[in-house]
Amino acid sequence: MKTIPVYCKNTQSWIDVPKGSTLEDVYQQIGLDMPYGPTNCLVNNRSEGLHYTLNDSRDIEFQDITTDSGLRTYTRSLFFVLYKAVNDHYPGARLRIGMPVSNGYYCTLNIQGGVTDEIAMSLRTYMQEIIKADLRFRRVTCHTTDAIDLFRRQGLMQKVKLLESIGDLYTHYYTLDDTADFFYGSLLLRTGQLRVFDLMRYGEGLLLRIPDQKNPDLLRPMKQQDKMFDVLQEEHRWQDIMGISTVGELNRALQDGQITDIVLVSEALQEKKIARIADAIAADQRIKVVLIAGPSSSGKTTFAKRLCIHLKGCGKKPVQISMDNYFVDRVLSPRDEKGDYDFENIEAINLDLFNMQMTQLLDGEEVELPFYDFTTGKSTMSGQYLRLEPETVLVLEGNHALNPRMSEKISPEAKFKIYASALTTIMLDDHNYIPTTDTRLLRRICRDYKYRGYAPQETIRRCASVSAGEEKWIFPFQEQADVMINTSLLYELAALRQQALPLLEQVPESAAEYATATRLRKFLTYFEPMALDTVPPTSLLREFMGQSAFKY
């Protein structure tokens, strides 16, 4: 029997394995002790399912549910079990999975009489039976036309539209007993690996709950996110009105020459929301400070600029101030547990200077504003002086704007709080959601390369630190906002594809960041590319793509 050498990063050793072995075979041969078991494996820094066959020498690293890629694999597998439960109990009912909210995934089910507690309990019980049966997820590779015919017979027309629009000769899908489904990432080997989950009625649909990544024996704790849920529901209603809720539908519209209408309607809807916020601010004479918060790459800066334009139209004199200019010198920034600069930490902000200047301004004094140079990492005084006039409204934007520590010296009635985030609501198809974090990462890759001199590999490397900071410093305060706005645009991933793909190709295979880069590259290829000059110069997207009408 011919063997091949494989380097296992988990054991930091070379082993000889029979040629043609699956990753499942190799895991058993090595005898690794992973308490939660393997979910997937990085093969030459690229995530693969455990069905993957080794025919040449490779570097491998088994992952479990405590890793990002492992949790994605677990979650996708759980989606499939839910779909099978729905398909077996309610044939023909349309299940739409997606919209992360309350630390779970909101799902809609078009069923006569609507979703009840009894229906949720019945589906959960049947899912438990499927898991107990330890059924195998099987991967099938075939001509794309055969997969399209299969999904058309099943009535999964969103998958049909997606596969027809991308034009691949071959594709793959998964089967679970007699049920077939398509997922753009790998699944687990067996249903028995899904040890922790819950399903409950939520709003008019279902909430699928998943394990806590840090403690997989427990479910993620639920969060009350009523405002976030309302924003996401509104977005989906508009998408249904436009007839574009999935990438397959978007691709068809682009191929049919409808891009101009899609862009104009998307921008108009966003503009209308900004105008309404400005009207609400201008109607209350007590409001002197507008605080705009949100996670990295949410487009807070451009949103603030557009809000200022509408405030001027309401007779106000807005003054926009970026809280980024209150960063301490980079060398003074706090560091995370890995020793990297933790720019998401509120202590990276000169809180004393910020609160002092806000107090002085509201007391009618003149102050000199600071300026932070991202290239040098230095904070200096800008030479720009400011004194408030009667109709002046300060528009302050930054990651920590909703943190009470940032505005503790400002009276509550003088503040108007806004939470802005790029909440991706378009889906690949009914069972494949697009993580909001991926959209924001793609925005950040384009912006950091163009304006901050960061290579894509560096931006991806810092992604985990940024996400951890957002979980700690930003998300806990989002429901305290007076209003939320989604800064994502229906067409934006088709536009970002043009700039992001070449940048992602710069990440070398030898880099740990290659796994994320290849996942994003594969994901972007599902989108029909669109001409960049179709994006208006006033679009929020221009903050990341360049050629904006605004100055930054």
Buried (B, 14 or more C-beta within 10 A) or exposed (E): EEEBEBBBEBEEEEBEBEEEBBBBBBBEBBEBEBEBBBBBBBBBBBBBBBBBEBEEEBBBBBBBBBBBBBBBBBBBBBBBBBBBBBBBEBEEEBBBBBBBBBBBBBBBBEBEEEBEEEBBEBBBEBBBEBBEEEBBBBBEEBEBEEBBEBBBEBBBBBBBBBBBBBEEEEBBBBBBBEBBBBBBBBBBBBBBBBEBBBBBBBBEBBBBBBBBBEEBEEBBEBBEBEBBBEBBBBBBEBBEEBEBBBBBBBBBBBEEEBBEEBBEBBBEBBBEBBBEBBEBBBEEEEBBBBBBBBBBBBBBBBBBBBBBBBBBEBEBEBBBBBBBBBBBBBEEBEEBEEEEBBBBBBEBBBBEBBBEBBEBBBEEEEBEBBBBEBEEBEBEEEEEEBEBEEBBBBBBBBBBBBBEEBBEEBEEEBBBBBBBBBBBBBBBBBBBBBBBBBBBBBBBBBBBBBBEEBBBBBBBBBBBBBBBBBEEBBBEBBBEBBBBBBBBBBBBBBBBBBBBBEBBEEBEEEBEBBBBBBBBBEBBBBBBBBEBEBBBEBBBBBBBBEEBEBEE
